[in-house]
Amino acid sequence: MNRSENSASSPPRSGAASLPPAGASHPSHHTASAVATQDVKPVDSSSRYSIVSVVNEENEDEKRFYFTLEHHGYINPLHDIPLHADRDHGVLNMVVEIPRWTNAKYELRTRLPLAPIMQDEKKGKPRFVQNVYPYKGYIWNYGCFPQTWEDPTQVHMETGALGDGDPLDVCEIGQAIAQVGQVKPVKVLGVLGMIDEGEMDWKVIVIDVRDPSAAGLNDVEDLYRAMPGLVHATFSWFRTYKVPDGKDENKFAFRERIQSRQYAVEIVNECHQSWKKLVAGKVKHSNHHCSNTTLSDTPLYMPAAAANRLVEEARASMRCSRGPATAKSDPAGGDGNTPVSIGGTSYARKGGGGRLPRNLSIGQLETLALPKFAQAPTSARHGGERVSATETIKRFLTEQQRHYPHGSSDLSLLITEIGTAAKIIAARIRDEPNGPMESLQHTAEMQLHAALAASGFCCMIYSSQSQRMMPLDPAAGIGNYVVVYTALLGQVGGSMGSIFSVYYRKSYSGREGDTADLLQRTGYEQVAAGYALYTSAVRLMLSTGLGVHMFGLDDVSGHFVLEEKFVQIPRRGCLYSLDTRALDKAIDGVREYVAGVETAAPDAKHFRYEENIVANVHRVFRHGGILLMPGPPKAALADFLGVAAPLAFMARQAGGKASVGKRPLLELSAWSLEMRVPLFIGSTDDVSDLEVKVLGHAVPERSLTVPPAGMMYA
């Protein structure tokens, strides 16, 4: 939900005073000049909060609803209303902005002092949300959690999207129709992850604890049982409510599934920590004015008497106006976090130090063993017998097919075609080692596309580098595989590499595939993945779901020949690799991990990095360690379909680990073809150490998913 122009960031707060719990008395130093009692409108007889309506006399459509606290005076609802109404019982406060079945788009105007509720405007006119057939207006009581903030400077690890810079949105599903400005005690049931114009926009599903149905609703599963159709209606409404205004449909993460109560609570806690940074002034955001009347050790704290004068000034300015006030009116001035002068008093920003540890946790995932490989490594490097140089990709994959006697040879032949394209790309790079990168990428793109399209085994081909679907060859026929490739990475004068990933189609056979064959599919559903590394020696690493195997390009025969079976990543390695330019904006846990590595014993870990993720990953595969791509800059994130998913598939098959910091990467699914995510990949123990810094505990890896009935791997 966009509460105005979005763009933001957020800081940790040092020792900000918290509000007393509901029903507690307030310290005497918070007493203020009395609010005009004739203006006060209690919205809930059981609540200590009321609203004061300030109306433009010349334009009654322009209203501001300021919040007051009993025996105290004016407050900022975002900062002064506590998040927790009853922490011991998990009851939270919700601020209602839009009652059920209404269309007026009311919202907290967070960039104004004291954040009054106002109706949003579009082209100078009050904004109303269009009806989504067959519903009228909003289908729940809609609002936000106070003391929360979706940080737009941090990428969400499981979706690759930045926060939208707003408080956390809430949908209350109880029977009673609320009022604008009502503060409801609610309990959390679940959360859905909406992607709004590329930004993460969480929608938390809650119910008023006083509702007759509340006792029987405690988690997502209860919604399907007690309120059938509600979940479907919620997704349908959020998907399409902007379409009548000429905008695209919204998208959703997590395969369009509402996440559990436990996960939702973690999101709330995470956003609460981000709010602490915001209100303490550690991060500036032009869309938020952090003025408050109860948090006395924050930069923009003001006495309640000054808040009263501010509201009176707003009332006077609206009374004297000669037309509707615009959305940019700000009687206090300032950019939201700079020192301001209000009611004749100047409030300077305060400093503050320290940062909050990121020790939040997600629920334990099912703990299952990593794959065990029946055969030991057979390369001379590991002391095993030498592999015959005559074992080509085709011969090796044909041999592997014997493990799947009812399968077809299509996948083996498809990967052989990819190997042929890799040989041509390697030859072009050797012929023009200093050629233009654009020209080399174009050659790689054309060779991979031609090999795949002419094979007759594909129903869809997607180039993640050019971000487009590639045409099939009608004369070659249509197969059953979906191939994603990244044609060429790296830089001229250094190493380069290509990456590919293969899925079995979900759509009906005999026709071209569609985006449903790629989107909302977990990384576990890949049937093959691999990469080619172009250096002085060309290597092809691949997996079809039974270990990772390394092939080298033999200059004499011109074939890729097997060099090592069942490559395994050491459980702990000696390398760490990351682009240090992204480290300053990475989350605290990543910075703490890297600091620990750098201050460890001199020989504990060595730094190796080059502008080619294929080379960095290959080095980690061979010697162990960890590659970190923490974000949030786009260049510091990995393309999910074209890079992260295939590399994670291979790491998993090599006994290693790939994570986004909060869960195994292979559990994720793409909400768009361009989705990018953090990537931490390498040795199991090293990646687990990183997760401990981020979450407080390591995330156990799950078993490979059982393939759907009828799927053929080889």
HELIX and SHEET records of a PDB file:
HELIX    1   1 SER A   28  HIS A   30  5                                   3    
HELIX    2   2 THR A   37  ASP A   39  5                                   3    
HELIX    3   3 PRO A   77  ASP A   80  1                                   4    
HELIX    4   4 ARG A   87  HIS A   89  5                                   3    
HELIX    5   5 ALA A  214  GLY A  216  5                                   3    
HELIX    6   6 VAL A  220  ALA A  226  1                                   7    
HELIX    7   7 LEU A  230  THR A  240  1                                  11    
HELIX    8   8 VAL A  243  ASP A  245  5                                   3    
HELIX    9   9 PHE A  254  GLU A  256  5                                   3    
HELIX   10  10 ARG A  261  VAL A  279  1                                  19    
HELIX   11  11 ALA A  304  ARG A  319  1                                  16    
HELIX   12  12 ALA A  380  HIS A  382  5                                   3    
HELIX   13  13 ILE A  393  GLN A  401  1                                   9    
HELIX   14  14 ASP A  410  ASP A  431  1                                  22    
HELIX   15  15 MET A  437  SER A  455  1                                  19    
HELIX   16  16 PRO A  474  ALA A  476  5                                   3    
HELIX   17  17 THR A  515  ASP A  517  5                                   3    
HELIX   18  18 GLY A  523  GLU A  525  5                                   3    
HELIX   19  19 THR A  580  LYS A  585  5                                   6    
HELIX   20  20 ASP A  588  GLU A  598  1                                  11    
HELIX   21  21 ILE A  613  HIS A  623  1                                  11    
HELIX   22  22 LYS A  634  ALA A  636  5                                   3    
HELIX   23  23 PHE A  640  ALA A  644  3                                   5    
HELIX   24  24 ALA A  645  GLN A  653  1                                   9    
HELIX   25  25 LEU A  665  GLU A  667  5                                   3    
HELIX   26  26 THR A  684  LEU A  695  1                                  12    
SHEET    1   A 4 VAL A  40  PRO A  42  0                                        
SHEET    2   A 4 TYR A  49  ASN A  56 -1                                        
SHEET    3   A 4 ASN A  59  LEU A  69 -1                                        
SHEET    4   A 4 GLY A  73  ILE A  75 -1                                        
SHEET    1   B 6 HIS A  84  ASP A  86  0                                        
SHEET    2   B 6 VAL A  91  ILE A  98 -1                                        
SHEET    3   B 6 ASN A 141  CYS A 144 -1                                        
SHEET    4   B 6 ASP A 169  GLU A 172 -1                                        
SHEET    5   B 6 GLU A 199  ASP A 208  1                                        
SHEET    6   B 6 LEU A 162  GLY A 163  1                                        
SHEET    1   C 4 HIS A  84  ASP A  86  0                                        
SHEET    2   C 4 VAL A  91  ILE A  98 -1                                        
SHEET    3   C 4 VAL A 183  ASP A 196 -1                                        
SHEET    4   C 4 LYS A 251  PHE A 252 -1                                        
SHEET    1   D 2 TYR A 106  LEU A 108  0                                        
SHEET    2   D 2 ILE A 117  GLN A 119 -1                                        
SHEET    1   E 2 GLU A 121  LYS A 122  0                                        
SHEET    2   E 2 LYS A 125  PRO A 126 -1                                        
SHEET    1   F 2 VAL A 340  ILE A 342  0                                        
SHEET    2   F 2 THR A 345  TYR A 347 -1                                        
SHEET    1   G 8 ARG A 468  MET A 470  0                                        
SHEET    2   G 8 CYS A 458  SER A 463 -1                                        
SHEET    3   G 8 TYR A 481  GLY A 490  1                                        
SHEET    4   G 8 MET A 496  TYR A 504 -1                                        
SHEET    5   G 8 GLN A 526  TYR A 534 -1                                        
SHEET    6   G 8 VAL A 538  SER A 543 -1                                        
SHEET    7   G 8 HIS A 549  LEU A 553 -1                                        
SHEET    8   G 8 PHE A 560  GLU A 564 -1                                        
SHEET    1   H 5 HIS A 606  PHE A 607  0                                        
SHEET    2   H 5 LEU A 575  LEU A 578  1                                        
SHEET    3   H 5 GLY A 625  MET A 629  1                                        
SHEET    4   H 5 LEU A 679  GLY A 682 -1                                        
SHEET    5   H 5 LYS A 657  SER A 659 -1                                        
SHEET    1   I 2 ALA A 638  ASP A 639  0                                        
SHEET    2   I 2 ARG A 676  VAL A 677 -1                                        
END                                                                             
